């Protein structure tokens, strides 16, 4: 545990353009990225992706861009566009939310993976690169993941990525006309070295066959 007697907080996350083997992460620029984001995440074929997002779905790129810009500005989010590092195609987005630099704490949320990104090495690499930035480049103490308690896929993802379940806030908010219980997860700075080692072992080329199928699951690299 770090000595906090001289703690004076951290800088905002402000993640720059970051490129991995599979994914590229860049600050979202609207309206410039609006069409790319719409192509990746919106339209009737993607309505289910918006089930647990507090806004959307959208059938118009301009409406998506305008709504997202308004939410980002009002909520003080830092939102990032995810691109396939090899093709340049937009494949998703993720946002720093509940940013509290004075406490060294931020949430990663409003995570949306296109169907092309889901269950791929690129999706995991994106989460690794963002966590690495928040802990190593910015020195944050706490990294949060929150989701609708009904969103079983999100809860499984949090645990797979190395977050720890902390509890559920009952009747926490009303979203899209429904009562939402919110499940809370966190990752702490002193936990990051072990989580990082597991990420890097899982992402190593030797953990994948020629069809990019994993040889070992991420959780296996964290087991003692």
N, C-alpha and C positions, 0 to 999 in steps of 0.2 A: 504494500500500500504506500502511496506517495505521501510525503510530508506536506500538509496543507497550511502550515503556519504562515507561509508567504504567498498563498494562493491569490492570484489577481485576475482569474478568469482566462478566457481564450478569445481568439479572433473568431469572427463568423466563419462558417464552413468554406464558402467561396471556392468550390472545387473547380479547377481549370479543366481544359480539354485533356482527357486521359485516355490513352489507347492501350488495350491489352492484346492478347493473341486473338481473341474472338470478338471483343466488343470495344466500341469507342463511346465514351461518355462526354457530352458537351453541354454547357449551359443552354437551356432552351431560349431561343430568340423568337419572339412573336412580333409581327405575323409571319416572319420569314420561314419558320419551321411548321407553320400550321398545316399546310397541305401534306407534308411528309407524315406528320403525326396522324392526320385524318386517314391517310391511306393505310397506315399500319394498324390503327386501333378502332376506327369508326366505320360507319355504314351498317346496314341491317345484319350482315353476316357476323358482326362483332358485338352485337348488343349485349350478349351475356358477359362480356368482359367488364361491363360497367355495373354489374349487379351490386357490388359492395362499394362502389365509388360514390361519394356524396353528390355528384352531379352527372349529367349525361343519362343515356347515350345520345349520340348526335348523328344526324343525317346530312349535315352541312358543315364544311370545313371552316367557314367564317364563324359560325356559332360556336364551334369547339374552341377556336382560337380566342374569341372574345370572352367566353366563360372562363377559360383557363387563365387568361391574363387577369381578369377581375379577381378570381380566387387567389391567385399567387400574390397579387398586390395587397389584397385585404388581409390575408393570413400571414404575410411575410414569409412565404415559402421560397426556397431556392430549388427550382425545378430543372431537371436535366433530360435531354434527349438521348436515347440509346440507339446506336447504329451498329449494324453488322460491320465489324472491322475489315472484312474482306470485300464486301460488296458496296458498302456505304449506305445500304438501305436502312431507313428508320424501322426500328423493331420494338420500341417501347419508351417508357418514361419513368422517372422516379424523382421524389422530392425530399429535400430536407425540410422538416416541419417542426413545430414546437421548439424552435431554435432558442437556446438559453446560453449564450456564450459566457455570461458571468458565472454560470454553474458548471460549464463544460459539459453540456448535455444537448443532444439533438435527436430527433426522431427521423427515421427513414420511412416514408409513407407515400400514399397515392401511387403505389407501384403498379404499373400496367405493362404486362408482357404480351406482345402479339402472339398469335398462334405459332408463328415461325420461330419465336424466341423461347417459348415455353419448353421446359424440360430439356434444355440444351446446355452444353458447357458455357456458352456465352452468357446465359442467365445467371449462373453461379459466379462467373468471373465478374460480372457487373456488381454483384453484391459484395464480393471480395474487395474490388478496387475502391468502392465507396466507403466501406468500413476501414480499409487501410488509410484512406485519406483522413477520415474523421479522427482516428486514433493517432496516427503517426505524423501527419502533416500539421494537424491542428491541436493535438494534445488533449482531446476531450476525455472526460472521465466516464461518461455514460452515453450509451447509444440505444435508442428505443425503437421498438416495433409495436404498434397497436393495430388492432383489427376488430371488426365485428365478430362477436363470439360465435355467430352462426357460420362464419367463413372458415370451414374446416381446412381448406387447402392453404389458407394463409397461416393458420396456426401450425400446421405441419411444416410449412416452409420455414417459419421462424425457428422452430426447434432443430430442423435439419441444418440451418445455417449457423447454429451455435448460440442462439439467444436462449435465455432462461425465462420460463413462465413465472410471472409475479402475482397474478390474480386477475379477477374480473370485476369491473365496475358495472353494477347492475343498473338498468334503466339510465344509462349514461347520457344518451342524447336521442333526439328524434331525427331520423334520416329518411328522406323520401317517403314520409308518411308512416314510418314504422319505428317502433321503439328499438333502440340498439343497446345491447350490453357490449361493453368493450373489454377485450382481453389484452392484457399488458405483458410485454416481454422486454427484456433488456440484455445488453452485453456491456461489461465493464472493462475499464482499461487494463486491470491486472489479469483479466481473462483472455485478452486479445492475443498474447503470444501463442497460446495453445490453439486458439481458433484459427489464427493466421497459419500456423504450421499445417493444420489439417487442410485448410483451403489450398495451400501451395502444393501439398502432396497429392490432393485430389486432382488439381488442375494440371499436374505434370503430364507431358505427352505420353509417358509410359503407362499412365493409368487408363488409356483409351486404346481401343483396337482401331483397325483401319476404317471402320464405319462410325468412329467417334462414340462408341458405346463404352460406358465406364466398366472398369474391371472391379473396382471396389467402390462402395458407397462412401459419401463424405463422412457420415457418422462413424464409419469404421476407423477412420484416421484419428478420431478424437477419443476412442476407447482406450483405456489404460490396460 
